[in-house]
Amino acid sequence: MSPSRTPLHLAVALDGAGWHPAAWREPDARPSDLLTAGYWAGLVTEAERGLLDFVTLEDALALQSSDPAGPDGRTDQVRGRLDAVLVAARVAPLTRHIGLVPTAVVTHTEPFHLSKAVATLDHVSGGRAGVRVKVSARADETAHFGRRPAPGLRFDDLGDPAVHALVTDLFDEAGDYVEVLRRLWDSWEDDAEIRDVATGRFVDRDKLHHIDFEGARFSVKGPSITPRPPQGQPLVTALAHDTVPYRLVARSADLGFVTPHDAAGARAQVAAVREEQAAAGRTGDTVHVFGDLVVFLDDTAQAAADRRARLDERAGAAYTSDAHVFTGTPAGLADLLQDWQRAGLTGFRLRPAALPHDLERITRGLVPELQRRGVFRTSYEAGTLRGLLGLPRPANRYATAAGAAAGTV
């Protein structure tokens, strides 16, 4: 890689048969395999073949829907999915380098459970785990748990001050959730396990710590039941569309996904995250900001446009997305990525419109093009996901207080 050029980071977001709702009807799609381990292993292996930093795996607590506020009753699109964390754990032993970042809805789940699941993923992958924390305001997801009133929010209501306050509360709760995750990951010091057969001591109890978290939503004693992950802190990521989620990224995450539609939008969204990062006192921390794009890639721009039109016709509507939709060639996408990188983005998460077609165009078309330009790696150069992203392994917050009786078990 040319030392005079800033390298790009690349990830892909995997979801079902692809992000276009008619992708499952493509000739090379594998709809009968969507609920098999082999399907997901093949996709992640292909992403690793392209030397990508990581994959994210979509998840939710309700069936997929064309209506973001609730179920749509459709039967002509993919419905049903596997648990993202469990898929990542199944795929981990089959890969060696690529990061694995499952999505987890934090609004209705317990941080203690997720902390040990992601810590386990980090152990079984040898330090390649992360998590995308996701907030939910959907009434149908709330109804599965019965723990809180169902808000039933719609995007059209976001200008309402009461709705804004509720959304802010949900994201503040997510911030507390991440804080609990991080404290639990630190609740075992790195050398807490002794494993000394001669003395019969397996663990040093003085190096396991209560986290004693008390917040508006959570009261968590700790420690975790899972030793500290190999990365110390697995990667925490979040998708952000506006000021409130930008604040979550800036305060709590290692990496945020934003959805600009041009270079000017990218510049503005990066600036907004950096402003919140400064307000949170994290100016000295590396917080990556990745741009999300849906991609339709082919050898010619016309072929990509024709394929998108065919998919739209099958779906009965033109495809739209919260993210920018790129339709064209790998070289054209490389131009766009470099342009947006100059606007301040440190990387990109690409959403393949159809699988495996667009994933293979990323790994076998876009990646070689970026390599020719000297802006993408030609081999993996780190053994952990944090290492791939240039993030340090954090010190354990409790180790500095080792021996203090108030913090030990």
N, C-alpha and C positions, 0 to 999 in steps of 0.2 A: 504494500500500500504506500502510495506517495506520501512522504512526511509533510509536504507542502499543502496537502488537501485534508480537510476535516472529514473523517470517516462517518458514514451513515450507519445508524442502527436500524435493523429491520425485524419486524415481527409479523405474524399472520394471525388473524382471528378465525378460528374454525367453528362453524355452526352447521349442523345437519348436512344437507347436500350442497350447501352454498348459500350466499346471502340473498340471491334472487329466489322468490317463492316458487318459481317453476323449474328451478335447477334440477330437481329430482327426476324430471321427465326427459333430461338430456340423454343421448345415446350412451355416453360413457359414465353416467351416474350409476350408483349402486344402492338404490333405495332399500333393497331387501337386506343390506348389510349394515344399515345405520345403527342398529343396536347390537353390533358385535365388536369385540375387542380388536379383531383384525383390521376392521375398517379404520378405526382411529389410529392404530399403530402404523398403518400404511401412510396415512396423511402426515403424521408427525415425523416419520422416517423420511418422507419426501422433503419436509421443511428442513430437517437436519442436513439432508443432502445439499440443500442450498445455503448452508452455513448461517441460517437465520439465528438471531439472538434468542427468540423464544416464540412459543405459540400460546395463545389464549384459547380457552375452551368455554363456549357460552353455556349459561345455565339460568334457570329461573325456578319459581315455585308454582308456576301455572303453565298450562299448555301454551305453545306458541300461538300468536294471534296477529292479524293484520291491524287490529285496533290496540294501540298501546295502553288503553285504559281498562281493557277487559277482554273476555272471550268473544270470538266472532262467529263461531258455529260453522266455519268452513271445513269441508272435507277434501278439498282438492289441493291442499298444501301439506307439507310435512308437519305432523303433530306427534309429540312424544319425544323424549330424550333420555339419555343416561345421565347419572350424576357426574358432574365435571371433575370433582376431586378424586372420585374412584377411578374414572377413566385415566386421569393423569398418573395415578399410582400404578395402574396396570401397564401403562406405556413406558413408565420410567426405566424399568430394567432392560427394555429393548432399545434404548437410546443411550448415548454417551456424553453428548455435549450440549444439546439444545435445552433451553429453559422451558419449564412447564408451569403455566399460570392459569389455573382453573378459576372460574367465576363463582362467587358465593354471595347469596343474598343475606345481608347482615341485619335487615330490619326484623326478621322473625326468628332468627337462630341465635344460639348461645356462643359467645366468644370462646369459652373454655373448650367446647367441642371442636370448633374450627381451628383453634390454636394447635391442638394435638394432631389434628388431621393434616394440617399444612406442615407442621414439624416432622411428622412421619414421612410425608412426601419428600421433604428435604433430605431426610436420612436415606430413604430408599433410592433417591436419585443421585446421591453423592453431592448435594449442594446446588441443585438446579430448580428449586421450587420458588413459587411466588403465589400470589392470590390477587384477584380483582374483586374488590369489595363493591357490592351493588346495593343500592337503596331501592325499596319498593313502596309505592303508594297505591298499588292496585287493590281494589276491594276483594277480588276473587282470591288473591294470595292471602290477604288478611283473614279471610273466612276459613282458611285451612287450620288456623291456630286458635282463634277465639280469645286472644289475649288482649286485644285492644279494639276500639271502634274502627269500622271500615271507613276510610276517608273517601274513597271513590273519586279521586281527583282526575281531572282531565287537563290536557295541556292548555286548552283555551282559558282555564281558570287561573293560570299562574299570575296574572296581573292583580288578582284579588289579594288585598293585604292579609286576610285570614289564611288564605291558601299559602301565600308566601311564608307566613310564620310557621305553618305546619311543615312545609318543605324544609325550612331552616332547621326545625327541630329534628326532622329525620336525619339530616346530614350531620347535625351536632351529635346525635346518637351514634352515627357511624364513626365519627371521630373518637368518641369514647370507646367504641368497640375496638378500633385499631389500637388504641392505647392499651387496652386489656391484652390484646394479642401480643403486643410487643413486650409488655411486662412479663407475661407468662413464658414467652420464649427466653427471657433473661432469668427466669426464676431458678434455673439450674446454672451454676457456674460451669465453665468449660471443663474443669477438672474435677467435677463433683463425683464422677464414677471412678472408684479406685480399682475394683476388680482384683483384689489381692487375695489369691487362694490361700497363701501361707498364713495370713492373719485372719482370714475369714471376713474381711471388710469389703463389701461391694460398693458402698456409697458413703461419702462423707456428708453426714446430715447437716453439718454447719455450712455447707455450700448449696443447700436448697433453701429458697427464700419465699416467705409469704409476700404477695404483692399488695394485699390490703387495699384493693381499689374500691372506692365508694363514689358512685355517680348517680345522676338522676334516674338512669335506667338499669345500671348494673351494680352489684355488690359481689366482688369476687375475692376470695381469700387467697387461693393459690397454696402451694406452688403447682405447676403443671405435673402431669404424670409422665411426660415425655422429656428426656434430656435435651439440652440446648441444641438447636439445629446446627448442622455443619456450617451454614452461612452466618450463624449468630442470629441474624434477622433475615428470614426469607423476604423476597421482594414484595412490597405492598403497592398495588396500583389501583387506579380508579378512573372511570370515564367522567368527563366534565364538560357541560355545555354552557354554564353560566356562572355568575359570581359565587353563589353559594357552594356548588360543587368545586369551583376553582379553589375555594378556601379549604375544602377537605383535602384536595391534592397538596396544597401548599403547606398545610399544618401537619398532615399525617402520612402522606404517601412518599414513596421513592420515585414514582413515575406516574404521570397523568396522561390520559388520552384526550385530545381535544378534536373538534370537528370543524376546522376552517373550510371555506369554499374557494379561497384564493389566497395569494401571498399576503395581501393586506390584512385579511382576516387572521391568518396565521400569526402575523406580527402583533396584532392587537390582543389575541388570546394568550400568546406567550407573555406579553407585557402584563396582562391581568394576573396571570399565575405568579409572575415574579413579584408583583406588587403585594399580593397576599403572602407570598413567601417572606418578604421583608417584614411585613406586619407581624408575622408569626415568629420572628427572630431566627429564621433559618437561612439567612442570606449566605452563610458560609457552607451550607449543605448542597450537595448535588441533587437536584430534583429534575429528572428528565421530563421533557414534554414532547410526546409523540403525536403526530397528526394521523387521524384515521381517514382512510379512503376505501371505498368500494371499487373493485377493479374488474373490468371486462377486457382481457388482453388477447390479442391475436397477432398474426404476422403482418397484417395490414389494418389500418384504421377502419376501412370499409368492412372487412370481415368481422371485426369486433362490433361495429354498429349493427350489422346484419344479424349477428347472433343475439345481441341485446334486444333487437326488435322482435326476433322470433320468440324469445323468452317472454317478452311483454305480451305478445299476442296469445301465447298459451295461458298466461296468468290473467288475461282479460283486463289489464290496466298497465300503464307505464310505471316502471319501477322508480320509486323515490326513496330517499334515505336521509337520516340526520346528518350523514357525512357526505362529502363530495364524491360524486360518482365519475370515475375516469373510464373512458371508453377509447381504446386505441392500442398502440404498440408498446412493447417494453422500452424501446428507445424514447418514445414520447413520454412515458411515465418517468423514466430516469431524468429527463429534462425538468419535469414538474417537481420531482422530489428535490433536486438540487436547488431549484428556485425557491421552494418553500423552506429548505434548510437555511438558506441565506436570510430568511425572515426570522430565524431563531429556533426553529424546531430541531431537536437533537436526534429524532428518529421518526419512524413511521410504522403504523400497524395497518396492514393491508387486509381487507376483507374480500376474499375470493368470491366472485358472484356465483360461480359454479365449480363444484368439485368433482373430479380432480383437475379439470381443465385449467382453471385460472391459477391454481396453486402451482401447477407444473410450468405455466408461463412465467410465474414469478421466479421459481427456482432455476429454470433452464433458459430463461430469456432475460429477465430483468437483472438477476444477479450477475451473470456474465457481462452484461452491458455496464453495470456499475463497477465491476472489477476492471474492465478495460479502461474506465475513466479514472481508476485509482482511488475510488472512494468507498470500496467495500472489501472486507477481509477475503483472503484466499485460503485461510485455514482458521480453525478455532485456536485462540491464543490464551484462553483461560479455562480453568476447570470448574468454575461456578458461574451461576447466572449473575451474581453481583460483579464478579470479575469481568465477565463479558461486557458489562455496562459501565465499567470503570468506577464501581462503587466500592468503598472500603468495607471490610468486615467490622461491624460496630463493636466497641468494647461493651462488656456486660455492665449494666448500670448498678447491679448489686455487688459486684466483685470488689468495688472500692470500699464497701462497708463490711467486707468479710470479717467475721468474728464478732460483729456487733449483735448482741443477743436479741435485740428487738426485731431484727429482720430475719432471724433464722427459725428453722423448724426443729 
